[in-house]
Amino acid sequence: MTSSTAVPGLGAYRESVTLPFPHLVVALRSKLGAQLVAYLGGVTDTKAVRQWAAGERRPTQIVEHRLRLVYQVAGVLAQETRTGSVVQAWFMGASPALGDRSPARVLRDHPADEVSTMVLAAARAFAGGTGH
């Protein structure tokens, strides 16, 4: 994931918007693992994730939008933490900035448009080392 020094997170946003969906899923699967991508995508097993990555199937627009946001958030976190295990743990952990809910659950249970600002702020706070 690339970054921009002028605007923090701009590179992650740019990639989240421009990457072909199958490539985005491959990158998410690499960073977060197939099971977490499946959870965030609202599917019960990883077969759908494999099909999305292969370009054999597309999710609903709502799910694609959510996964593009997840990619952006993962990019913001990766700029500072540099390790996939920290990024994955952040998505699964109870974030104080999100009312002690996991970012993955917040993203899965609410429309991306409603929670994007809150989740991105929590990721930026964590990446910036403010303890959120």
ABEGO torsion letter per residue (X at the ends): XBBBAABBGAAAAAAAAABBAAAAAAAAAAAAEAAAAAAAAGBABAAAAAAAAAGABBBBAAAAAAAAAAAAAAAAAAAAAGBAAAAAAAAABBBAAAGGBBAAAAAAABBAAAAAAAAAAAAAAAAAGAGX
